[in-house]
Amino acid sequence: MRAQIGPKACRLVLLGRRPYGEVWQLQQAVAAARRRGSCSDTLLLVEHLPVYTLGRSGSMDNIKVAGDALLAKGLEVIEVDRGGDVTYHGPGQLVGYPILDLRGYKQDLHRYTEMLEEVIIRTLDQFGIRSFRENGLTGVWTDSGKIAAIGIGARGWVTMHGFALNVQPDMSYFGLINPCGLTNRPVASMQALGVEATLAEVCQQLAAQFAGVFGVEFSLIKQACLHGGQ
């Protein structure tokens, strides 16, 4: 098969603010379509309502409060099939779910994780924030703490789950957990680092950096069009 010349086609879907469960179902449907070859690669960008998710290697011990206390705050814990431990998603955080067939890139999940980290590092650089990787840990870090979490999953080389970048979330929610199972490691946000950027501004810049790192060309589509066409 002849190698593709030029950028790969990728659909970009801006979902706004949505509950986690709804978007989780959407991810599964789009990933199934991608495995069938009935749609092209897709990047979902979303802001979630407050929720904790627990990855495959996660432990409920990393949630510091009892279940009834979480319910009283309107919070739930959802177990999902991504890597990693517990993390928080909520308003003011930009979450990305790339649904990519890695056979069109490089069939290496470690390399894929590094590419996601690079997207975030480049995005933060555009806002004057120095960020970096930590040896032996996933995600993106600043001198003030971890600013982005990454947890991925894949089936048939089609990826799911992704990354969460703290733009201006309510940081108190992180105090109820050991984020990513790490103790005594602070969490940072763009706002806490003195950058007052809107989620829309960060979203636009992140999409541009994603296109550069992955070598894709985006077509912006509506959710209603997700299950049909390329």
C-alpha positions in Angstrom: 0.0 0.0 0.0 1.4 3.4 -1.0 2.2 5.7 2.0 0.1 8.7 2.4 1.6 12.0 1.4 0.6 15.1 3.3 -1.5 15.4 6.4 -4.0 12.8 7.5 -7.7 13.5 7.7 -9.0 13.9 11.2 -12.4 15.0 12.5 -12.5 17.6 15.3 -15.6 17.7 17.5 -16.2 20.4 20.1 -18.7 19.0 22.6 -18.9 21.9 25.1 -19.8 20.9 28.6 -21.1 17.3 28.9 -21.6 14.6 31.6 -18.8 12.0 31.6 -21.0 9.0 31.0 -22.6 10.5 27.9 -19.2 11.2 26.3 -17.9 7.8 27.4 -20.7 6.1 25.4 -19.9 8.4 22.5 -16.2 7.4 22.6 -17.1 3.8 22.5 -19.4 4.2 19.5 -16.9 6.3 17.5 -14.0 3.8 18.3 -16.1 0.9 17.1 -16.8 2.8 13.9 -13.1 3.5 13.5 -12.2 -0.2 14.0 -14.7 -1.0 11.2 -13.1 1.5 9.0 -16.4 3.4 8.6 -15.0 6.8 9.8 -11.8 8.6 10.0 -9.7 9.5 13.0 -11.4 11.8 15.5 -10.5 14.2 18.3 -13.3 14.9 20.8 -12.7 18.0 23.0 -15.0 18.5 26.0 -15.4 20.1 29.4 -17.0 17.7 31.9 -19.4 18.1 34.8 -17.6 17.2 38.1 -16.7 13.5 38.3 -13.9 11.2 39.4 -12.8 8.4 37.1 -10.8 5.4 38.2 -8.5 3.6 35.8 -7.5 0.0 35.5 -4.6 0.3 38.0 -6.6 2.5 40.4 -7.5 2.0 44.0 -10.4 3.4 46.0 -7.9 4.0 48.7 -6.8 7.1 46.7 -10.2 8.7 47.3 -10.0 10.3 50.6 -13.7 10.7 51.4 -16.5 8.2 51.8 -18.9 7.5 49.1 -21.9 9.1 50.9 -19.8 12.3 51.3 -19.1 12.3 47.5 -22.8 11.8 46.8 -23.7 14.7 49.1 -21.4 16.9 46.9 -23.1 15.5 43.7 -20.0 13.5 42.8 -19.7 10.0 41.5 -16.8 7.7 40.8 -16.8 5.9 37.4 -14.5 3.0 36.8 -13.1 3.0 33.2 -10.8 0.9 31.1 -7.9 3.4 30.7 -4.5 3.3 32.3 -3.8 5.1 35.5 -5.4 5.7 38.8 -8.0 8.2 40.0 -8.4 11.6 38.4 -10.8 14.5 38.5 -12.7 16.0 35.6 -14.8 19.1 35.9 -15.6 22.6 34.6 -12.5 24.7 33.7 -10.6 21.6 32.5 -10.0 20.8 28.8 -10.4 17.1 28.2 -9.4 15.5 24.9 -10.2 12.0 23.6 -8.3 11.2 20.4 -9.8 8.2 18.7 -7.0 7.3 16.3 -6.0 4.1 14.4 -2.4 3.9 15.3 -1.7 1.7 12.3 -1.6 5.0 10.4 1.0 6.5 12.8 3.3 4.3 14.8 2.0 1.2 16.6 3.6 2.1 19.9 1.5 3.1 22.9 4.4 4.6 24.8 5.3 6.7 21.8 1.7 7.8 21.4 1.6 8.9 25.1 4.7 10.9 24.5 3.1 12.6 21.5 0.1 13.6 23.6 2.5 15.0 26.2 4.2 17.0 23.5 0.9 18.5 22.3 0.3 19.8 25.8 3.8 21.0 26.3 3.7 23.0 23.0 0.2 24.3 23.9 1.4 25.6 27.3 4.5 27.2 25.7 2.1 29.3 23.5 0.8 30.8 26.8 4.2 31.4 28.3 4.1 28.4 30.6 7.2 26.2 30.9 6.2 22.5 31.3 8.0 19.2 31.0 7.8 15.4 31.5 8.8 13.7 34.7 10.9 10.5 34.4 8.9 7.4 35.1 5.6 9.3 35.3 3.0 10.1 32.6 1.4 13.5 32.2 2.8 17.1 32.0 4.4 18.9 34.8 5.4 22.4 35.8 7.6 23.7 38.7 4.4 24.1 40.7 3.0 20.7 40.0 1.2 18.4 37.6 -0.9 20.4 35.1 -2.1 17.7 32.8 -3.0 14.0 33.3 -2.9 11.4 30.6 -4.6 8.0 30.6 -5.1 6.0 27.5 -6.6 2.7 26.3 -6.6 0.9 22.9 -8.3 -2.0 21.2 -7.2 -3.2 17.8 -4.8 -0.2 17.7 -7.7 2.2 17.9 -7.1 4.6 20.9 -9.6 5.8 23.5 -9.5 8.1 26.5 -6.7 10.7 26.4 -5.7 13.8 28.4 -7.0 16.4 30.8 -5.4 19.9 30.9 -6.2 22.1 33.9 -7.0 25.6 32.6 -9.1 27.1 35.4 -10.8 24.3 37.4 -11.9 24.5 41.0 -8.8 23.0 42.5 -10.5 22.0 45.7 -11.8 18.8 44.0 -8.2 17.5 43.7 -7.8 17.7 47.5 -10.3 14.9 47.9 -8.1 12.4 46.1 -4.5 11.4 45.5 -4.5 12.5 41.9 -3.2 9.7 39.6 -2.4 7.7 42.8 0.4 10.1 43.8 0.7 11.4 47.3 2.5 14.7 48.2 2.6 15.8 44.5 0.8 19.1 44.0 -1.6 19.8 41.1 -1.2 23.0 39.0 -3.5 24.9 36.6 -2.9 27.6 34.0 -4.9 30.1 36.1 -2.9 29.3 39.3 0.2 30.0 37.3 -1.1 33.5 36.4 -2.5 32.8 32.9 -6.1 34.0 32.5 -7.1 32.1 29.3 -10.5 31.0 28.3 -11.2 27.3 27.6 -12.0 28.3 24.0 -8.6 30.0 23.6 -6.8 27.0 24.9 -8.9 24.6 22.8 -8.0 26.5 19.6 -4.3 26.5 20.4 -4.3 22.8 21.5 -6.0 21.7 18.3 -3.3 23.6 16.3 -0.5 21.9 18.2 -2.2 18.5 17.9 -2.4 18.9 14.2 1.3 19.7 14.1 2.5 16.9 16.3 0.3 14.2 14.7 0.5 15.5 11.1 -3.3 15.8 10.7 -5.6 18.2 9.0 -8.9 18.8 10.9 -12.4 19.1 9.6 -14.7 20.5 12.2 -17.9 18.5 12.4 -21.0 18.4 14.6 -21.8 15.5 16.9 -24.9 14.6 14.9 -22.6 13.8 11.9 -20.2 11.6 13.9 -21.6 8.2 12.9 -21.8 8.8 9.2 -19.3 9.6 6.5 -15.5 9.9 6.6 
